[in-house]
Amino acid sequence: MSAVWSVIVGIDIGLTCTGVAIYYNAPDGRFIVLQQWPGTEDRTTSKVPTRLTYKAGEVDIHSWGFSCPELGNLGPGMAIKDMFKFYLDTYFVKQKFLRASENAPKLKDVKSWYAHFLGALHNHIMHYLQEQLIIDVHLTTIEFVFGIPTIWTDDALLQCFRELVDSAGFAETGTVIMEMTEGEAAAVFTAKSRDHSFEEGEAFMVCDAGGGTTDMCVMQVKKVQEEMVELESLDCPQAIAVGSVDIDEMFQAIAEEQLRILGVVPEDMARLLAHQITRGEFQALKTRFGKRLVASLKNMQLAIPNSNQRINLSRDQLKAMFDTQIQKIIELIDTEIAFLGAHRPDIRLSSIFLAGGLGSSIYVQEHIVEHCINMKVLFAPKPEDLPLAVCKGLVFDRWQHSSNKLPVIPIRNSNASYGILCKELYSKKKHSAQTYTRNPLDGRNYVEKQIDWLVLKNGRRDECVRRMYSLILTADKIIDTWGFSVVRSTLEPTRLPTSLDGKGGATVICHVIADPEADLHDAISSRRRTLTGKKFVFSQVNCELSADIRVGKMEFGIRLTGEGNGTPQALKVQWEENNRLAGREIDGLVRLAVR
């Protein structure tokens, strides 16, 4: 096997297809896109369908990706699961199936689909590294870099995605990295593209129009030095639910209606057949749809499998499908330009770069060019590169980070503040308007539900935070479960509340629970207090809390400071669906000093 020191794998889990880019550091190392997939035989293709096939009575998947049969060739008891990328978001599911809630997928099923697809993807990547690139994966450092859907901002959702990735095998065979949104990754691809050179101070916009969403990033070139480039984000990445799949759904509705009128299949089969036609012949038509085709064809006909009938689609119908999406993309572009004009009048955008599957459409490109007359509209020189912008951008960023100790886009600052609920010793000066409670164990007054902010909005979230706290327990309850709640706020740091006052400034997002079997005996400091002739024995445990709060990652640990207890213990983060946490806050720790 060749001497490979490290491997970077960029993974873009798409709504319709998934892309994987790889860079391996070796004497003959190079950058490649994974193009060999199960079910493609001798063909090479840059992306694999995000698709699974199940068979009744079988727990595991029957097939995945290109190995899945076409809808018209499904065997008895078989079912295909695809288009599930955004179904991890329960709010998205609720809105999408608002009028047909009985058809909404259950979250546990979506997690199962993710687990099976990610597991199959991981196994194939590892097999490819070993068999095709001849890399000893046991002696090589492997980094799996995943793009985060730009539209996902909920911490519980990101944590769920991270856990699914980790449990699929990626965390066991390498290091999982989730720091960059898909929109930011597309921006990195733009900046590192050899065919587009940027100058320091230049500002540009990246519009990544894919299958399910359109992501928008506005960047300024901060530094350019030989092969290294550093970007600065001028606004938080934006995303709207606009993509090529919306066009598919509009056509499918037309096809289904015509199939019912023609009566070529039983009523209950019309939807399935319309879906098959949409995934088949319509994809080719959609891909080559451009102004020349619009001018030359007034009506288009698509074959119906096993029938001499055809689906009729007028030029105006297809044009309207595209125009609806284009109008929303243009509105997003104009909104971002207006934002910059109001908040950064010193910035002048020089260009807009189109990426993604929908962004590779000639028709879409020409309309954006017509609209953005004051900016250059750029595309990748190779059309096939546009759908690969995210996975390539992930690798480019990580490669530069490894080579020059500087990522293309510095680790994103936190877009919110995070803290924990705790108790504090009552202070007349600080807590004059709050109610205190006397602890019967130590006889001291405490105020509850105070917030100790660990990570501040706009601050770095790539460093582990450490704070000192204490626990006050009765001598016979040392092994009881204890914990605390984590809160989040999008207010500016100067306006953050100091307690959970119920005014909406901060929201509980999860609980952190200690292992009830953790041995605290060696760390306790026993104390006695006498009250009206009775003696109380209580225990005080001092501890150091560590918090690692990043994008898609929230980990806590505790190290007891008593004698013989220097080993950190991991704490369990408990998330709940729909964040049903109000009224069940936990503040088991006592802050040792009021800062």
TIVO-369017 format. One record per residue (C-alpha): residue in three letters; x, y, z. Coordinates in steps of 0.05 Angstrom, whole numbers. Example, Ala and Ser with C-alpha at 12.3 -4.5 7.8 and 13.67 -1.06 7.14 Angstrom:
2
(pt ala, (246, -90, 156))
(pt ser, (273, -21, 143))
REM end
This chain:
595
(pt met, (0, 0, 0))
(pt ser, (23, 71, -14))
(pt ala, (49, 116, 41))
(pt val, (-12, 159, 56))
(pt trp, (-10, 204, 116))
(pt ser, (-80, 234, 116))
(pt val, (-145, 232, 78))
(pt ile, (-199, 286, 74))
(pt val, (-268, 263, 52))
(pt gly, (-320, 317, 37))
(pt ile, (-392, 292, 39))
(pt asp, (-453, 329, 14))
(pt ile, (-517, 292, 32))
(pt gly, (-566, 319, -20))
(pt leu, (-641, 314, -25))
(pt thr, (-637, 275, -90))
(pt cys, (-564, 256, -96))
(pt thr, (-502, 253, -51))
(pt gly, (-432, 275, -72))
(pt val, (-365, 253, -43))
(pt ala, (-298, 287, -56))
(pt ile, (-232, 260, -31))
(pt tyr, (-161, 287, -22))
(pt tyr, (-106, 241, 2))
(pt asn, (-38, 267, 23))
(pt ala, (16, 222, -7))
(pt pro, (73, 228, -56))
(pt asp, (23, 215, -112))
(pt gly, (-35, 246, -74))
(pt arg, (-89, 282, -111))
(pt phe, (-159, 309, -108))
(pt ile, (-214, 264, -136))
(pt val, (-289, 257, -137))
(pt leu, (-317, 188, -121))
(pt gln, (-349, 165, -186))
(pt gln, (-354, 89, -177))
(pt trp, (-417, 66, -142))
(pt pro, (-452, 0, -132))
(pt gly, (-502, -13, -188))
(pt thr, (-467, 29, -241))
(pt glu, (-426, -29, -270))
(pt asp, (-373, 3, -314))
(pt arg, (-405, 72, -316))
(pt thr, (-376, 130, -276))
(pt thr, (-422, 182, -245))
(pt ser, (-405, 239, -198))
(pt lys, (-464, 230, -150))
(pt val, (-503, 173, -120))
(pt pro, (-579, 177, -110))
(pt thr, (-599, 188, -38))
(pt arg, (-645, 129, -42))
(pt leu, (-660, 63, -7))
(pt thr, (-701, 1, -23))
(pt tyr, (-734, -40, 31))
(pt lys, (-768, -108, 26))
(pt ala, (-825, -130, 70))
(pt gly, (-803, -174, 127))
(pt glu, (-730, -152, 124))
(pt val, (-701, -106, 177))
(pt asp, (-641, -83, 136))
(pt ile, (-643, -48, 68))
(pt his, (-650, -89, 5))
(pt ser, (-608, -40, -37))
(pt trp, (-584, 32, -39))
(pt gly, (-564, 86, -90))
(pt phe, (-559, 61, -161))
(pt ser, (-574, -10, -139))
(pt cys, (-646, 9, -124))
(pt pro, (-694, -16, -178))
(pt glu, (-735, 34, -219))
(pt leu, (-805, 45, -194))
(pt gly, (-833, 6, -252))
(pt asn, (-790, -54, -234))
(pt leu, (-805, -59, -160))
(pt gly, (-817, -130, -137))
(pt pro, (-872, -153, -90))
(pt gly, (-868, -124, -21))
(pt met, (-814, -74, -40))
(pt ala, (-814, 1, -26))
(pt ile, (-767, 58, -43))
(pt lys, (-750, 112, 6))
(pt asp, (-719, 176, -20))
(pt met, (-726, 252, -15))
(pt phe, (-721, 246, 61))
(pt lys, (-663, 294, 74))
(pt phe, (-705, 349, 107))
(pt tyr, (-752, 301, 143))
(pt leu, (-707, 302, 204))
(pt asp, (-737, 371, 216))
(pt thr, (-805, 358, 249))
(pt tyr, (-828, 430, 234))
(pt phe, (-812, 420, 160))
(pt val, (-852, 355, 159))
(pt lys, (-911, 387, 194))
(pt gln, (-913, 443, 142))
(pt lys, (-903, 398, 82))
(pt phe, (-958, 349, 103))
(pt leu, (-1004, 402, 131))
(pt arg, (-1063, 378, 88))
(pt ala, (-1046, 304, 92))
(pt ser, (-1017, 292, 161))
(pt glu, (-1033, 218, 155))
(pt asn, (-979, 212, 102))
(pt ala, (-925, 247, 143))
(pt pro, (-866, 202, 159))
(pt lys, (-851, 186, 232))
(pt leu, (-786, 213, 259))
(pt lys, (-762, 145, 282))
(pt asp, (-771, 119, 210))
(pt val, (-733, 179, 182))
(pt lys, (-676, 166, 230))
(pt ser, (-675, 93, 207))
(pt trp, (-670, 115, 134))
(pt tyr, (-613, 161, 151))
(pt ala, (-578, 108, 191))
(pt his, (-583, 57, 134))
(pt phe, (-562, 106, 80))
(pt leu, (-504, 134, 120))
(pt gly, (-482, 64, 139))
(pt ala, (-481, 41, 67))
(pt leu, (-446, 104, 45))
(pt his, (-392, 96, 99))
(pt asn, (-380, 24, 80))
(pt his, (-372, 42, 7))
(pt ile, (-324, 100, 21))
(pt met, (-280, 56, 65))
(pt his, (-281, 1, 12))
(pt tyr, (-262, 51, -42))
(pt leu, (-204, 79, 0))
(pt gln, (-177, 9, 12))
(pt glu, (-190, -26, -55))
(pt gln, (-185, 31, -106))
(pt leu, (-136, 80, -74))
(pt ile, (-98, 25, -37))
(pt ile, (-97, 62, 29))
(pt asp, (-86, 28, 95))
(pt val, (-145, 59, 132))
(pt his, (-120, 32, 199))
(pt leu, (-55, 71, 195))
(pt thr, (-82, 134, 162))
(pt thr, (-115, 195, 193))
(pt ile, (-183, 203, 160))
(pt glu, (-227, 265, 167))
(pt phe, (-299, 261, 145))
(pt val, (-324, 332, 132))
(pt phe, (-399, 339, 127))
(pt gly, (-436, 400, 101))
(pt ile, (-492, 426, 145))
(pt pro, (-558, 443, 110))
(pt thr, (-560, 519, 112))
(pt ile, (-634, 519, 127))
(pt trp, (-621, 480, 192))
(pt thr, (-611, 525, 252))
(pt asp, (-643, 485, 309))
(pt asp, (-591, 457, 357))
(pt ala, (-630, 393, 371))
(pt leu, (-636, 379, 296))
(pt leu, (-561, 390, 285))
(pt gln, (-545, 345, 344))
(pt cys, (-591, 291, 317))
(pt phe, (-556, 294, 249))
(pt arg, (-488, 290, 283))
(pt glu, (-507, 230, 324))
(pt leu, (-533, 193, 262))
(pt val, (-468, 207, 226))
(pt asp, (-426, 184, 285))
(pt ser, (-465, 120, 296))
(pt ala, (-461, 102, 222))
(pt gly, (-387, 86, 230))
(pt phe, (-355, 152, 211))
(pt ala, (-335, 170, 283))
(pt glu, (-305, 101, 293))
(pt thr, (-260, 101, 231))
(pt gly, (-242, 174, 230))
(pt thr, (-256, 244, 256))
(pt val, (-323, 275, 239))
(pt ile, (-321, 350, 225))
(pt met, (-384, 393, 219))
(pt glu, (-368, 467, 218))
(pt met, (-390, 494, 151))
(pt thr, (-459, 502, 120))
(pt glu, (-471, 478, 49))
(pt gly, (-476, 550, 26))
(pt glu, (-408, 567, 56))
(pt ala, (-377, 505, 24))
(pt ala, (-403, 528, -44))
(pt ala, (-370, 596, -30))
(pt val, (-304, 562, -16))
(pt phe, (-308, 523, -81))
(pt thr, (-319, 589, -116))
(pt ala, (-260, 623, -84))
(pt lys, (-213, 564, -97))
(pt ser, (-234, 554, -169))
(pt arg, (-173, 561, -214))
(pt asp, (-214, 595, -268))
(pt his, (-237, 654, -225))
(pt ser, (-184, 696, -191))
(pt phe, (-206, 743, -136))
(pt glu, (-169, 804, -107))
(pt glu, (-163, 824, -34))
(pt gly, (-223, 866, -13))
(pt glu, (-267, 840, -69))
(pt ala, (-338, 820, -49))
(pt phe, (-380, 768, -83))
(pt met, (-444, 729, -75))
(pt val, (-454, 654, -82))
(pt cys, (-522, 626, -100))
(pt asp, (-525, 550, -92))
(pt ala, (-591, 528, -122))
(pt gly, (-598, 454, -110))
(pt gly, (-652, 402, -106))
(pt gly, (-689, 423, -44))
(pt thr, (-661, 491, -23))
(pt thr, (-626, 552, -50))
(pt asp, (-569, 576, -5))
(pt met, (-540, 646, -7))
(pt cys, (-473, 670, 20))
(pt val, (-440, 738, 13))
(pt met, (-365, 738, 22))
(pt gln, (-307, 786, 20))
(pt val, (-237, 765, 2))
(pt lys, (-195, 780, 63))
(pt lys, (-128, 751, 40))
(pt val, (-98, 721, -22))
(pt gln, (-29, 689, -21))
(pt glu, (-8, 640, -75))
(pt glu, (-56, 581, -67))
(pt met, (-85, 606, -2))
(pt val, (-146, 649, 3))
(pt glu, (-184, 673, 65))
(pt leu, (-256, 695, 62))
(pt glu, (-298, 736, 110))
(pt ser, (-373, 728, 113))
(pt leu, (-412, 793, 106))
(pt asp, (-478, 764, 129))
(pt cys, (-504, 700, 159))
(pt pro, (-516, 646, 105))
(pt gln, (-588, 648, 80))
(pt ala, (-631, 592, 53))
(pt ile, (-700, 586, 22))
(pt ala, (-740, 524, 4))
(pt val, (-731, 531, -71))
(pt gly, (-701, 478, -115))
(pt ser, (-707, 433, -175))
(pt val, (-751, 384, -136))
(pt asp, (-806, 438, -135))
(pt ile, (-806, 435, -211))
(pt asp, (-811, 359, -207))
(pt glu, (-871, 363, -160))
(pt met, (-907, 412, -205))
(pt phe, (-897, 367, -266))
(pt gln, (-917, 305, -227))
(pt ala, (-983, 337, -208))
(pt ile, (-997, 351, -282))
(pt ala, (-977, 281, -303))
(pt glu, (-1020, 249, -249))
(pt glu, (-1081, 289, -270))
(pt gln, (-1072, 269, -343))
(pt leu, (-1062, 195, -324))
(pt arg, (-1127, 196, -286))
(pt ile, (-1163, 226, -346))
(pt leu, (-1132, 177, -395))
(pt gly, (-1147, 118, -350))
(pt val, (-1086, 79, -373))
(pt val, (-1075, 53, -302))
(pt pro, (-1121, 40, -242))
(pt glu, (-1138, 102, -202))
(pt asp, (-1093, 82, -143))
(pt met, (-1033, 72, -189))
(pt ala, (-1035, 140, -223))
(pt arg, (-992, 174, -171))
(pt leu, (-939, 120, -173))
(pt leu, (-935, 121, -249))
(pt ala, (-932, 197, -250))
(pt his, (-874, 194, -201))
(pt gln, (-839, 143, -247))
(pt ile, (-846, 189, -308))
(pt thr, (-822, 248, -268))
(pt arg, (-759, 211, -246))
(pt gly, (-748, 185, -316))
(pt glu, (-759, 222, -381))
(pt phe, (-777, 288, -349))
(pt gln, (-708, 294, -317))
(pt ala, (-674, 295, -385))
(pt leu, (-724, 347, -410))
(pt lys, (-714, 390, -348))
(pt thr, (-638, 387, -354))
(pt arg, (-634, 412, -425))
(pt phe, (-689, 463, -419))
(pt gly, (-663, 530, -444))
(pt lys, (-684, 589, -485))
(pt arg, (-669, 555, -552))
(pt leu, (-714, 498, -533))
(pt val, (-767, 545, -509))
(pt ala, (-767, 581, -576))
(pt ser, (-769, 518, -618))
(pt leu, (-819, 475, -581))
(pt lys, (-890, 494, -566))
(pt asn, (-911, 427, -539))
(pt met, (-872, 367, -511))
(pt gln, (-895, 296, -503))
(pt leu, (-869, 246, -453))
(pt ala, (-878, 171, -461))
(pt ile, (-922, 132, -412))
(pt pro, (-890, 64, -396))
(pt asn, (-927, 4, -427))
(pt ser, (-975, 49, -464))
(pt asn, (-980, 85, -531))
(pt gln, (-1009, 146, -496))
(pt arg, (-966, 206, -477))
(pt ile, (-964, 261, -425))
(pt asn, (-972, 329, -458))
(pt leu, (-933, 388, -431))
(pt ser, (-936, 456, -463))
(pt arg, (-877, 503, -468))
(pt asp, (-914, 554, -425))
(pt gln, (-927, 503, -371))
(pt leu, (-854, 483, -365))
(pt lys, (-832, 555, -370))
(pt ala, (-879, 574, -313))
(pt met, (-849, 518, -269))
(pt phe, (-780, 547, -278))
(pt asp, (-802, 620, -274))
(pt thr, (-834, 608, -206))
(pt gln, (-768, 584, -177))
(pt ile, (-727, 637, -213))
(pt gln, (-770, 693, -186))
(pt lys, (-759, 669, -114))
(pt ile, (-684, 664, -126))
(pt ile, (-682, 735, -154))
(pt glu, (-721, 760, -94))
(pt leu, (-670, 728, -48))
(pt ile, (-613, 761, -88))
(pt asp, (-647, 829, -85))
(pt thr, (-661, 823, -11))
(pt glu, (-588, 808, 3))
(pt ile, (-564, 866, -40))
(pt ala, (-613, 912, -3))
(pt phe, (-586, 887, 64))
(pt leu, (-515, 902, 45))
(pt gly, (-535, 971, 20))
(pt ala, (-567, 987, 87))
(pt his, (-515, 956, 133))
(pt arg, (-451, 956, 92))
(pt pro, (-455, 1014, 43))
(pt asp, (-379, 1010, 35))
(pt ile, (-386, 941, 1))
(pt arg, (-396, 934, -73))
(pt leu, (-410, 865, -100))
(pt ser, (-369, 849, -161))
(pt ser, (-399, 782, -181))
(pt ile, (-449, 728, -166))
(pt phe, (-431, 655, -174))
(pt leu, (-484, 603, -190))
(pt ala, (-476, 532, -165))
(pt gly, (-520, 471, -152))
(pt gly, (-563, 428, -196))
(pt leu, (-615, 481, -211))
(pt gly, (-559, 532, -217))
(pt ser, (-530, 492, -274))
(pt ser, (-594, 501, -315))
(pt ile, (-581, 544, -377))
(pt tyr, (-650, 574, -371))
(pt val, (-638, 594, -298))
(pt gln, (-569, 622, -314))
(pt glu, (-594, 665, -371))
(pt his, (-649, 695, -328))
(pt ile, (-601, 712, -272))
(pt val, (-553, 744, -322))
(pt glu, (-610, 787, -349))
(pt his, (-629, 809, -279))
(pt cys, (-561, 822, -248))
(pt ile, (-537, 873, -298))
(pt asn, (-490, 907, -248))
(pt met, (-452, 844, -230))
(pt lys, (-415, 790, -267))
(pt val, (-452, 724, -265))
(pt leu, (-401, 667, -261))
(pt phe, (-408, 592, -268))
(pt ala, (-359, 535, -262))
(pt pro, (-324, 523, -329))
(pt lys, (-348, 451, -328))
(pt pro, (-424, 446, -318))
(pt glu, (-415, 379, -283))
(pt asp, (-376, 415, -228))
(pt leu, (-435, 458, -206))
(pt pro, (-473, 402, -169))
(pt leu, (-406, 383, -136))
(pt ala, (-392, 453, -108))
(pt val, (-409, 433, -36))
(pt cys, (-369, 369, -29))
(pt lys, (-309, 399, -65))
(pt gly, (-313, 463, -23))
(pt leu, (-312, 422, 41))
(pt val, (-248, 388, 20))
(pt phe, (-215, 452, -6))
(pt asp, (-228, 487, 61))
(pt arg, (-202, 429, 102))
(pt trp, (-141, 419, 57))
(pt gln, (-121, 492, 64))
(pt his, (-132, 488, 140))
(pt ser, (-87, 427, 144))
(pt ser, (-33, 455, 98))
(pt asn, (-31, 528, 120))
(pt lys, (-65, 525, 189))
(pt leu, (-118, 572, 163))
(pt pro, (-186, 552, 135))
(pt val, (-215, 589, 75))
(pt ile, (-272, 612, 120))
(pt pro, (-250, 619, 193))
(pt ile, (-291, 578, 242))
(pt arg, (-358, 611, 245))
(pt asn, (-373, 654, 305))
(pt ser, (-434, 633, 345))
(pt asn, (-499, 662, 321))
(pt ala, (-529, 655, 391))
(pt ser, (-508, 654, 464))
(pt tyr, (-509, 590, 504))
(pt gly, (-509, 582, 579))
(pt ile, (-532, 536, 636))
(pt leu, (-582, 544, 692))
(pt cys, (-552, 544, 762))
(pt lys, (-562, 570, 832))
(pt glu, (-525, 629, 862))
(pt leu, (-515, 653, 933))
(pt tyr, (-564, 709, 945))
(pt ser, (-535, 779, 939))
(pt lys, (-577, 840, 957))
(pt lys, (-539, 881, 906))
(pt lys, (-547, 833, 848))
(pt his, (-613, 797, 864))
(pt ser, (-653, 851, 899))
(pt ala, (-715, 840, 855))
(pt gln, (-712, 764, 858))
(pt thr, (-739, 713, 907))
(pt tyr, (-690, 671, 946))
(pt thr, (-696, 603, 979))
(pt arg, (-661, 580, 1042))
(pt asn, (-625, 513, 1033))
(pt pro, (-640, 472, 1096))
(pt leu, (-574, 436, 1090))
(pt asp, (-524, 493, 1095))
(pt gly, (-573, 546, 1119))
(pt arg, (-554, 595, 1063))
(pt asn, (-599, 634, 1017))
(pt tyr, (-598, 618, 942))
(pt val, (-632, 646, 880))
(pt glu, (-652, 594, 829))
(pt lys, (-653, 591, 753))
(pt gln, (-594, 638, 745))
(pt ile, (-558, 636, 678))
(pt asp, (-483, 628, 671))
(pt trp, (-469, 645, 598))
(pt leu, (-413, 601, 570))
(pt val, (-412, 621, 497))
(pt leu, (-431, 690, 474))
(pt lys, (-463, 710, 408))
(pt asn, (-411, 730, 356))
(pt gly, (-357, 697, 398))
(pt arg, (-314, 638, 378))
(pt arg, (-344, 569, 390))
(pt asp, (-283, 527, 376))
(pt glu, (-255, 527, 446))
(pt cys, (-275, 485, 506))
(pt val, (-303, 528, 563))
(pt arg, (-288, 510, 636))
(pt arg, (-323, 536, 698))
(pt met, (-323, 517, 772))
(pt tyr, (-387, 497, 808))
(pt ser, (-408, 458, 870))
(pt leu, (-462, 409, 890))
(pt ile, (-495, 409, 958))
(pt leu, (-524, 341, 976))
(pt thr, (-548, 303, 1037))
(pt ala, (-499, 251, 1060))
(pt asp, (-546, 194, 1040))
(pt lys, (-561, 221, 969))
(pt ile, (-491, 226, 941))
(pt ile, (-508, 179, 884))
(pt asp, (-573, 214, 864))
(pt thr, (-581, 238, 793))
(pt trp, (-569, 312, 784))
(pt gly, (-562, 358, 725))
(pt phe, (-576, 426, 693))
(pt ser, (-612, 456, 634))
(pt val, (-579, 489, 575))
(pt val, (-608, 555, 550))
(pt arg, (-600, 594, 485))
(pt ser, (-611, 666, 467))
(pt thr, (-604, 706, 403))
(pt leu, (-602, 773, 439))
(pt glu, (-539, 815, 435))
(pt pro, (-490, 799, 491))
(pt thr, (-503, 866, 526))
(pt arg, (-577, 849, 532))
(pt leu, (-572, 777, 557))
(pt pro, (-615, 761, 618))
(pt thr, (-581, 739, 682))
(pt ser, (-637, 691, 700))
(pt leu, (-694, 653, 667))
(pt asp, (-745, 707, 681))
(pt gly, (-800, 683, 634))
(pt lys, (-795, 745, 591))
(pt gly, (-771, 707, 530))
(pt gly, (-699, 729, 530))
(pt ala, (-673, 658, 536))
(pt thr, (-701, 589, 520))
(pt val, (-685, 521, 549))
(pt ile, (-662, 476, 493))
(pt cys, (-640, 412, 529))
(pt his, (-621, 380, 595))
(pt val, (-554, 353, 616))
(pt ile, (-556, 295, 665))
(pt ala, (-501, 263, 706))
(pt asp, (-491, 188, 711))
(pt pro, (-526, 167, 776))
(pt glu, (-474, 113, 786))
(pt ala, (-415, 162, 785))
(pt asp, (-377, 155, 850))
(pt leu, (-374, 221, 887))
(pt his, (-353, 194, 955))
(pt asp, (-279, 210, 948))
(pt ala, (-293, 281, 926))
(pt ile, (-342, 303, 979))
(pt ser, (-328, 351, 1034))
(pt ser, (-374, 334, 1093))
(pt arg, (-399, 391, 1135))
(pt arg, (-443, 397, 1196))
(pt arg, (-494, 449, 1217))
(pt thr, (-532, 454, 1282))
(pt leu, (-602, 481, 1284))
(pt thr, (-646, 482, 1347))
(pt gly, (-608, 425, 1377))
(pt lys, (-608, 383, 1314))
(pt lys, (-545, 367, 1274))
(pt phe, (-548, 364, 1198))
(pt val, (-494, 329, 1158))
(pt phe, (-489, 350, 1085))
(pt ser, (-438, 341, 1031))
(pt gln, (-407, 393, 985))
(pt val, (-375, 369, 920))
(pt asn, (-333, 419, 881))
(pt cys, (-326, 406, 807))
(pt glu, (-300, 434, 742))
(pt leu, (-351, 434, 685))
(pt ser, (-325, 432, 613))
(pt ala, (-370, 452, 556))
(pt asp, (-356, 441, 482))
(pt ile, (-411, 477, 443))
(pt arg, (-403, 479, 367))
(pt val, (-444, 471, 305))
(pt gly, (-479, 403, 310))
(pt lys, (-442, 386, 373))
(pt met, (-458, 398, 446))
(pt glu, (-416, 359, 497))
(pt phe, (-407, 368, 571))
(pt gly, (-361, 336, 621))
(pt ile, (-346, 343, 695))
(pt arg, (-283, 334, 735))
(pt leu, (-289, 328, 810))
(pt thr, (-236, 368, 846))
(pt gly, (-234, 324, 909))
(pt glu, (-174, 281, 925))
(pt gly, (-166, 223, 877))
(pt asn, (-219, 246, 827))
(pt gly, (-182, 278, 770))
(pt thr, (-214, 236, 715))
(pt pro, (-267, 274, 674))
(pt gln, (-336, 242, 668))
(pt ala, (-381, 252, 608))
(pt leu, (-450, 280, 620))
(pt lys, (-511, 260, 579))
(pt val, (-548, 311, 537))
(pt gln, (-622, 298, 533))
(pt trp, (-662, 328, 476))
(pt glu, (-737, 326, 469))
(pt glu, (-780, 330, 407))
(pt asn, (-813, 397, 396))
(pt asn, (-772, 425, 455))
(pt arg, (-826, 410, 506))
(pt leu, (-782, 434, 563))
(pt ala, (-819, 493, 592))
(pt gly, (-833, 485, 667))
(pt arg, (-783, 429, 675))
(pt glu, (-719, 469, 684))
(pt ile, (-661, 440, 723))
(pt asp, (-609, 481, 761))
(pt gly, (-572, 429, 802))
(pt leu, (-504, 464, 803))
(pt val, (-484, 522, 848))
(pt arg, (-439, 575, 818))
(pt leu, (-380, 584, 865))
(pt ala, (-370, 657, 853))
(pt val, (-414, 713, 827))
(pt arg, (-378, 745, 769))
REM end
